[in-house]
Amino acid sequence: MKTPNLIILILIFFFSSKVFSEQILNTELWLHRGQSYSKNLEEIFFKINKDRWKGVELDVYFSENYRQFFITHNHPLTNDLPTLDDILYAKNKKLWLDLKNLSDIKFSDLKVLKEKLKYIGIKNQVFIESQNLLKLKFLQDKNFNIIFNFPIIFENKIYLFLIKYLTNIFGFEYISISINSFLKIKSYFKPHQFFLFTVNSNKKICELISKKTVNVILTSINPKELKCK
């Protein structure tokens, strides 16, 4: 085969593969703030399976007093709350772990966190989220994924391009953004990069799903009750 023909075939394969990969993006619905439904993680995992969510978001809050990573959104922190250790033996789950106070965690404790996440990530599909670029980079590992929570501080193009550049440099593949800010940065990233929170409108969810606009949507709407035309 002549070289020009070979090059043409390679280009056709590349572009067709790219188009195909974009076509098979299926937006997934994940349960928002799973710990609000139960303090028992097994009950949460049972709920997402029963109601057909594809995954669950859990908030992780570190307590320096207890030396524990609690599954909770904020204070008060008590010993009856589930912890990250309770997820160590989970299997085949999709987990979005929102690290609520990552900026306050010392690097010595980050090493402990990283080891726990690596262990959980071996048997599950794990995504960790924060706005702290440096500490997310420190935690980065092949066993789990990074979601950078995009801070909309300014809306000018220079700022948005800068954030996009930084996420590329740091190797963060995924972006989380609120539904209210989504349109402002939609054109700066690809659909598969978006983890969107929190959408509790049946109409809006159906629109996002039909247009294959985002990868994951956090919602409290039961997927079995979702009715799209």
C-alpha positions as CSV (number, residue, x, y, z in Angstrom):
1,M,0.0,0.0,0.0
2,K,1.3,3.4,-0.9
3,T,2.2,5.8,1.9
4,P,-0.5,8.5,1.0
5,N,-3.2,5.9,1.1
6,L,-2.1,4.6,4.4
7,I,-2.1,8.1,5.8
8,I,-5.6,8.7,4.5
9,L,-6.8,5.4,6.2
10,I,-5.2,6.4,9.5
11,L,-6.9,9.9,9.4
12,I,-10.3,8.3,8.5
13,F,-9.9,5.9,11.5
14,F,-8.9,8.7,13.8
15,F,-11.8,11.0,13.0
16,S,-14.4,8.2,12.8
17,S,-13.2,7.0,16.2
18,K,-13.4,10.5,17.6
19,V,-17.0,10.9,16.3
20,F,-17.9,7.5,17.6
21,S,-16.5,8.2,21.1
22,E,-18.6,11.4,21.2
23,Q,-21.7,9.6,20.1
24,I,-21.6,6.9,22.8
25,L,-21.4,9.4,25.7
26,N,-24.4,8.4,27.9
27,T,-25.2,10.9,30.7
28,E,-25.4,9.2,34.1
29,L,-27.6,10.2,37.0
30,W,-25.9,9.9,40.4
31,L,-27.5,10.3,43.8
32,H,-26.7,13.7,45.4
33,R,-25.4,13.8,49.0
34,G,-26.0,10.1,49.6
35,Q,-25.2,10.3,53.3
36,S,-28.4,12.4,53.9
37,Y,-30.5,9.2,53.2
38,S,-28.8,7.0,55.9
39,K,-25.8,6.8,58.2
40,N,-25.5,3.2,57.0
41,L,-23.4,3.0,53.8
42,E,-24.8,-0.4,52.9
43,E,-28.3,1.1,53.0
44,I,-27.1,3.9,50.7
45,F,-25.6,1.4,48.2
46,F,-28.8,-0.7,48.3
47,K,-30.8,2.5,47.5
48,I,-28.8,3.5,44.5
49,N,-29.0,-0.1,43.1
50,K,-32.8,-0.3,43.8
51,D,-33.6,3.1,42.3
52,R,-31.1,2.7,39.4
53,W,-28.7,5.6,40.1
54,K,-25.4,4.9,38.4
55,G,-23.4,6.2,41.3
56,V,-23.5,8.3,44.5
57,E,-21.9,11.5,45.8
58,L,-20.6,11.4,49.3
59,D,-19.2,14.3,51.3
60,V,-15.9,13.7,53.1
61,Y,-15.0,15.9,56.1
62,F,-11.7,15.5,57.9
63,S,-11.7,15.9,61.7
64,E,-8.3,16.7,63.2
65,N,-9.7,16.0,66.7
66,Y,-10.9,12.5,65.8
67,R,-8.2,11.9,63.2
68,Q,-11.0,10.6,60.9
69,F,-12.4,11.2,57.5
70,F,-16.1,11.3,58.2
71,I,-18.8,10.9,55.6
72,T,-20.7,14.1,56.3
73,H,-21.2,17.6,54.7
74,N,-20.2,19.6,57.8
75,H,-20.2,19.8,61.5
76,P,-21.1,18.6,64.1
77,L,-18.8,15.6,63.8
78,T,-19.7,12.6,66.0
79,N,-18.5,9.1,66.4
80,D,-21.8,7.6,65.1
81,L,-21.1,9.0,61.6
82,P,-19.8,6.7,58.9
83,T,-16.2,7.2,57.8
84,L,-14.0,6.6,54.8
85,D,-12.9,3.3,56.4
86,D,-16.5,2.0,56.0
87,I,-16.0,2.1,52.2
88,L,-12.7,0.2,52.2
89,Y,-14.4,-3.1,51.4
90,A,-17.0,-1.8,48.9
91,K,-16.9,-3.3,45.4
92,N,-18.1,-2.3,42.0
93,K,-19.4,1.1,43.1
94,K,-19.2,4.5,41.4
95,L,-18.2,7.0,44.0
96,W,-18.0,10.8,43.8
97,L,-16.1,11.9,47.0
98,D,-16.4,15.6,47.7
99,L,-13.5,16.5,49.9
100,K,-15.2,19.4,51.8
101,N,-12.2,20.7,53.8
102,L,-9.2,19.5,51.8
103,S,-7.5,22.9,52.2
104,D,-7.4,22.4,56.0
105,I,-5.8,18.9,55.8
106,K,-2.1,18.7,56.6
107,F,0.1,16.9,54.1
108,S,0.9,14.2,56.7
109,D,-2.8,13.4,56.8
110,L,-3.1,13.6,53.0
111,K,-0.7,10.6,52.8
112,V,-3.1,8.6,54.9
113,L,-6.0,9.8,52.8
114,K,-4.2,8.9,49.6
115,E,-3.6,5.3,50.8
116,K,-7.2,4.9,51.7
117,L,-8.4,6.2,48.3
118,K,-5.9,3.9,46.5
119,Y,-7.3,0.9,48.3
120,I,-10.9,1.9,47.6
121,G,-10.1,2.7,44.0
122,I,-8.8,-0.8,43.3
123,K,-12.3,-2.3,43.5
124,N,-14.4,0.7,42.7
125,Q,-14.6,3.6,40.2
126,V,-13.7,6.6,42.4
127,F,-13.7,10.3,41.7
128,I,-12.4,12.8,44.3
129,E,-13.4,16.5,44.1
130,S,-12.0,19.8,45.5
131,Q,-11.0,23.3,44.4
132,N,-7.5,22.9,45.9
133,L,-5.3,22.4,42.8
134,L,-2.1,21.6,44.7
135,K,-3.5,19.1,47.1
136,L,-5.5,17.4,44.4
137,K,-2.2,17.1,42.5
138,F,-0.6,15.6,45.6
139,L,-3.4,13.0,45.8
140,Q,-3.4,12.2,42.1
141,D,-3.1,8.5,41.5
142,K,-3.8,5.9,38.8
143,N,-6.4,4.1,41.0
144,F,-8.8,7.0,41.2
145,N,-9.9,10.1,39.2
146,I,-9.6,13.8,39.9
147,I,-12.6,16.2,39.6
148,F,-11.6,19.9,39.8
149,N,-14.4,22.0,41.2
150,F,-14.3,25.0,38.9
151,P,-14.5,28.2,40.9
152,I,-16.4,31.0,39.0
153,I,-14.6,34.0,40.5
154,F,-14.4,35.9,37.2
155,E,-16.4,35.5,34.0
156,N,-13.9,37.0,31.6
157,K,-12.3,34.8,28.9
158,I,-8.7,35.2,30.2
159,Y,-9.6,33.8,33.6
160,L,-11.6,30.9,32.1
161,F,-8.7,30.0,29.7
162,L,-6.3,30.2,32.6
163,I,-8.3,27.7,34.6
164,K,-8.6,25.4,31.6
165,Y,-4.8,25.7,31.0
166,L,-4.1,24.9,34.7
167,T,-6.3,21.8,34.7
168,N,-4.6,20.6,31.5
169,I,-1.1,21.1,33.0
170,F,-2.1,19.3,36.2
171,G,-3.6,16.5,34.2
172,F,-7.1,16.8,35.7
173,E,-9.5,15.2,33.2
174,Y,-12.8,16.1,34.9
175,I,-14.6,19.4,35.9
176,S,-17.4,19.9,38.3
177,I,-19.7,22.9,38.0
178,S,-23.1,24.0,39.2
179,I,-26.0,23.9,36.8
180,N,-26.3,27.7,37.2
181,S,-22.7,28.2,36.0
182,F,-22.6,25.5,33.4
183,L,-23.4,27.7,30.4
184,K,-20.6,30.1,31.3
185,I,-17.9,27.5,30.8
186,K,-19.6,24.9,28.5
187,S,-17.6,25.8,25.5
188,Y,-14.2,25.5,27.3
189,F,-14.4,21.8,28.0
190,K,-15.7,18.6,26.4
191,P,-19.0,17.0,27.4
192,H,-17.3,13.9,28.9
193,Q,-15.4,16.1,31.3
194,F,-18.4,17.6,33.1
195,F,-19.7,16.4,36.4
196,L,-22.8,18.6,37.0
197,F,-24.5,19.5,40.3
198,T,-27.3,19.7,41.4
199,V,-30.2,19.3,38.9
200,N,-33.6,18.5,40.3
201,S,-35.6,19.6,37.3
202,N,-37.1,16.7,35.3
203,K,-37.2,18.8,32.1
204,K,-33.6,20.0,32.5
205,I,-32.2,16.5,33.1
206,C,-34.0,15.2,30.0
207,E,-32.6,18.0,27.9
208,L,-29.0,17.4,29.1
209,I,-29.4,13.6,28.5
210,S,-30.8,14.1,25.0
211,K,-28.1,16.5,24.0
212,K,-25.3,14.4,25.6
213,T,-24.0,17.6,27.1
214,V,-22.4,16.3,30.3
215,N,-21.0,13.1,31.7
216,V,-22.6,12.9,35.2
217,I,-25.5,14.7,36.8
218,L,-26.1,14.9,40.6
219,T,-29.8,14.8,41.4
220,S,-32.3,13.7,44.0
221,I,-34.8,12.7,41.4
222,N,-35.3,9.0,41.3
223,P,-34.2,7.7,37.9
224,K,-37.1,5.3,37.8
225,E,-39.5,8.3,38.1
226,L,-37.8,10.3,35.4
227,K,-39.9,10.7,32.3
228,C,-38.3,11.9,29.1
229,K,-40.0,12.0,25.7
